[in-house]
């Protein structure tokens, strides 16, 4: 069956080359659907409120750039993400925007997808693959912004625990390293690689541990409880994935330490933003998942219609940077109002 599939795809590719259109359907100049509109898929690295915001951007992009869109959120990790990609290729999707869970070990899958459709990455990059471009922020720089918030929250130093879903992802590794470097007051060096399995202590700053949970919320909360139990004098807790900060707040509330241990966050979960309003979260670094979704559709639809990356405004670096922002009490309400408007909650 696979041999037949490969032969068919090869025939399609030849036909498209002759016609000057690089889509999976040689009868269409724009897409694989009956309408002729490009069919593009947005694949996340998990299920989270962060991705609900991105989905709103995808839907908006579909309307704005005349494309048929679909969003897939793998609930069971890398195997689920692999299945989704293979299903999309089987149905003849025109373009895929994906946030790879483990880019180093998914290169073959990504390169396979790149052979049969337009492939870009978002949120987390896979620079060793044949993806056409990456859409998102510089995670090392964003991590440093998070570390700056930690130093604001506890200027005299102290013990810090870091919580993250997993560190196999390119974005998580870079985000973690940037956070650590800024906490410790080091000069920027995106190529630095500390071990996240060890405690790190420099001067007045002591990173007591990095806790991963593999997107398991129960494990994430248990990690927070464990850190509080092991380190009664913990000064700050840092959550690097969108769902981590709300879990930290739950654990602190149950331990009677809400407001005593500083919480520094990433992303814009409602509980996190409310925590900033209430003063139980010092601040958060937000990405722009709405634009990740919208820009992914814009780029893919344009590529499917024969435009080049340069024509679509992508730099030679093949990275379309969407900068992160720091949110504190002085700007949280304005940011939250904007966010609600974008996702249709007002």
C-alpha positions in Angstrom: 0.0 0.0 0.0 2.8 2.4 0.9 4.5 1.8 -2.4 1.3 2.6 -4.3 0.9 5.8 -2.2 4.5 6.9 -2.8 4.1 6.2 -6.6 0.9 8.3 -6.6 2.5 11.1 -4.8 5.4 11.0 -7.2 3.1 11.2 -10.2 1.3 14.2 -8.6 4.5 16.0 -8.0 5.6 15.5 -11.6 2.3 16.8 -12.8 2.5 19.8 -10.6 6.0 20.6 -11.7 4.9 20.6 -15.3 1.9 22.9 -14.5 4.0 25.2 -12.3 1.9 24.5 -9.2 3.3 22.7 -6.2 0.1 21.4 -4.6 -1.0 17.9 -4.1 -3.8 18.2 -6.6 -2.7 18.9 -10.2 -6.1 20.2 -11.2 -6.0 23.1 -8.7 -3.8 26.1 -8.6 -4.6 27.0 -5.1 -5.5 24.0 -3.0 -6.7 20.5 -2.6 -10.3 21.2 -1.8 -13.3 21.4 -4.2 -13.3 25.2 -3.6 -9.7 25.5 -4.8 -8.8 27.2 -1.5 -5.6 26.0 0.2 -6.2 23.4 2.9 -3.8 24.0 5.8 -3.5 22.4 9.2 -2.2 23.8 12.5 -0.7 21.1 14.8 0.1 22.0 18.4 2.4 20.1 20.9 -0.4 19.4 23.4 -3.7 20.6 24.8 -3.7 23.9 26.7 -5.5 27.3 27.0 -2.5 28.7 25.1 -3.6 26.7 22.0 -7.2 27.8 22.3 -6.0 31.3 21.7 -3.9 30.2 18.8 -6.9 28.4 17.3 -8.8 31.7 17.3 -6.0 33.1 15.3 -6.1 30.2 12.9 -9.8 30.6 12.3 -9.3 34.4 11.7 -6.5 33.6 9.3 -8.7 31.2 7.4 -11.3 34.0 6.8 -8.7 36.7 6.1 -6.5 34.7 3.7 -9.2 32.5 2.1 -8.0 29.1 3.3 -9.6 26.0 4.7 -8.1 25.4 8.1 -8.1 22.7 10.8 -6.5 22.6 14.2 -5.1 19.5 15.9 -4.1 19.3 19.5 -2.3 16.0 20.3 -3.4 14.8 23.8 -1.1 11.8 24.0 2.3 13.2 23.2 4.7 12.5 20.4 3.0 9.3 19.1 -0.3 11.2 18.8 1.4 14.1 17.0 3.1 11.6 14.6 -0.3 10.0 13.8 -1.9 13.4 13.2 0.8 14.3 10.7 0.6 11.0 8.9 -3.2 11.3 8.6 -2.9 14.8 7.2 -0.4 13.6 4.6 -2.7 10.7 3.6 -5.6 13.0 3.0 -3.4 15.3 0.9 -3.2 18.4 3.0 -1.6 21.4 1.2 0.3 22.8 4.2 1.1 22.0 7.8 2.2 24.4 10.6 3.6 22.3 13.5 5.1 22.8 17.0 7.4 19.7 17.2 7.4 17.9 20.5 10.9 16.4 20.1 12.5 18.0 17.0 15.7 16.1 17.2 13.9 12.8 17.1 11.2 13.9 14.7 13.4 15.0 11.8 12.5 12.1 9.6 8.8 12.7 10.1 9.1 16.4 9.5 11.2 15.9 6.3 8.7 13.4 5.1 5.9 16.0 5.5 8.1 18.6 3.8 8.3 16.4 0.7 4.6 16.2 0.3 3.3 19.6 1.5 4.3 23.1 2.6 5.8 22.6 6.1 6.5 25.4 8.6 7.1 25.3 12.4 5.6 27.6 15.0 6.2 28.1 18.8 9.0 25.5 18.8 11.4 25.2 15.9 13.1 22.3 14.2 16.0 24.0 12.5 17.7 20.7 11.5 14.6 19.7 9.4 13.5 20.9 6.0 10.8 23.2 7.3 10.4 26.3 5.2 10.4 28.8 8.1 9.7 29.2 11.8 7.0 31.5 13.3 7.4 32.6 16.9 9.5 34.4 19.4 13.1 33.9 20.4 12.7 31.6 23.4 16.1 32.3 24.8 15.4 36.0 24.9 11.9 35.4 26.3 13.4 33.2 29.0 15.7 36.0 30.0 12.7 38.3 30.3 11.2 35.7 32.7 14.5 35.6 34.7 14.4 39.4 34.9 10.9 39.2 36.5 12.3 36.7 39.1 15.1 39.2 40.0 12.4 41.9 40.4 10.3 39.7 42.6 13.1 38.6 44.9 15.9 41.2 44.5 17.9 39.8 47.5 18.1 36.4 45.9 17.0 33.1 47.4 15.8 29.6 46.4 14.0 29.2 43.1 12.2 26.2 41.7 11.4 25.9 38.0 8.5 24.0 36.5 8.0 23.0 32.9 6.2 20.4 30.9 9.1 18.8 29.2 12.6 19.8 28.0 12.8 17.7 24.8 11.3 20.7 22.9 13.6 23.3 21.4 11.5 26.1 22.8 11.5 24.7 26.3 15.2 24.1 26.4 16.0 27.6 25.2 13.4 29.2 27.4 14.8 27.4 30.5 18.3 28.4 29.7 17.4 32.0 29.2 15.5 32.1 32.5 18.4 30.5 34.4 21.0 32.8 32.8 19.0 35.9 33.7 18.3 34.8 37.2 22.0 34.2 37.9 22.9 37.6 36.3 24.9 36.1 33.5 25.6 37.8 30.2 23.5 36.5 27.3 24.8 33.4 25.6 22.1 31.4 23.6 24.6 28.5 23.2 25.1 27.9 26.9 23.9 24.5 28.1 23.5 23.9 31.8 22.2 20.6 33.1 18.6 20.9 34.2 19.0 17.7 36.3 21.3 19.5 38.9 20.9 22.3 41.4 22.6 25.5 40.3 23.9 28.0 42.8 25.8 31.2 42.1 26.1 34.1 44.5 22.8 34.8 46.3 20.8 32.7 43.8 20.0 29.0 44.2 18.0 27.1 41.7 17.0 24.1 43.7 15.5 22.1 40.9 13.8 21.9 37.6 10.6 19.8 37.6 9.1 18.3 34.5 5.6 16.7 34.2 5.2 15.7 30.5 1.9 17.6 30.3 0.5 15.6 33.1 -1.4 18.1 35.2 -1.6 15.9 38.3 2.2 15.4 38.1 2.6 19.1 37.7 0.7 19.9 40.9 2.5 17.1 42.7 5.8 18.6 41.6 4.8 21.9 43.1 3.8 20.3 46.4 7.1 18.3 46.5 9.1 21.5 46.0 7.3 23.3 48.8 7.8 20.3 51.1 11.5 19.9 50.4 12.2 23.6 50.6 10.2 25.4 53.3 12.2 28.5 52.6 11.5 28.6 48.9 11.5 32.2 47.7 10.0 31.9 44.2 8.4 29.4 41.8 8.6 29.8 38.0 6.2 28.1 35.6 7.5 28.0 32.0 4.4 26.4 30.3 1.0 28.0 30.3 -0.6 25.4 32.6 2.2 25.4 35.2 1.5 28.8 37.0 -2.2 27.9 37.8 -1.0 24.6 39.3 1.6 26.5 41.4 -1.1 28.8 42.7 -3.3 25.8 43.6 -0.4 24.1 45.5 0.5 27.4 47.3 -3.1 28.0 48.3 -3.4 24.5 49.8 -0.1 25.0 51.6 -1.2 28.3 53.1 1.6 30.1 51.3 -0.2 32.0 48.6 1.4 35.5 48.4 4.4 34.4 50.5 6.2 32.5 47.7 6.6 34.7 44.6 5.2 33.2 41.4 6.6 34.2 38.0 4.8 32.9 35.0 4.8 32.3 31.3 1.9 32.8 29.0 -1.6 34.1 29.6 -3.8 31.5 31.4 -6.8 33.2 33.0 -5.7 32.1 36.5 -2.3 33.6 35.8 -3.7 37.0 34.7 -6.1 37.0 37.7 -3.1 36.2 39.9 -1.3 39.3 38.6 -4.4 41.4 39.3 -4.7 40.0 42.8 -1.0 40.3 43.6 -0.3 36.5 43.9 1.7 36.4 40.7 4.5 38.9 40.2 4.3 38.9 36.4 4.3 36.8 33.3 6.0 36.7 29.9 3.4 36.4 27.2 3.8 35.2 23.6 1.3 35.9 20.9 -0.4 32.6 20.2 -3.2 34.4 18.3 -0.6 35.7 15.8 1.2 32.3 15.7 -2.1 30.9 14.4 -3.0 33.8 12.1 0.5 34.2 10.6 0.8 30.4 10.1 -2.3 30.5 7.9 -1.1 33.6 6.0 2.3 32.1 5.2 1.0 28.6 4.2 -1.8 30.0 2.1 0.6 32.3 0.3 3.1 29.5 -0.3 0.4 27.3 -1.7 -0.5 30.1 -4.1 3.0 30.3 -5.4 4.4 33.2 -3.4 8.0 33.1 -2.0 9.0 33.6 1.6 10.5 36.9 0.6 7.3 38.1 -0.9 5.5 37.0 2.3 7.8 39.2 4.4 9.9 36.3 5.9 13.5 37.4 6.5 16.5 35.5 5.1 16.9 33.9 8.5 13.6 32.1 7.8 12.4 33.2 11.2 9.4 35.4 11.5 9.9 36.9 14.9 6.8 37.7 17.0 8.3 39.2 20.2 7.3 38.3 23.7 6.1 40.9 26.3 6.3 41.2 30.1 2.9 41.6 31.8 2.8 43.1 35.3 0.1 44.8 37.4 0.5 48.1 35.5 -0.5 46.6 32.1 -2.4 43.4 32.9 -5.9 44.8 32.6 -5.3 46.4 29.2 -3.6 43.2 27.9 -6.4 41.0 29.2 -9.1 43.1 27.6 -7.3 42.9 24.2 -7.0 39.1 24.7 -10.7 38.6 25.4 -11.6 40.6 22.4 -9.4 38.5 20.1 -10.8 35.2 21.3 -14.4 36.4 21.3 -15.1 36.5 25.0 -16.5 40.0 25.0 
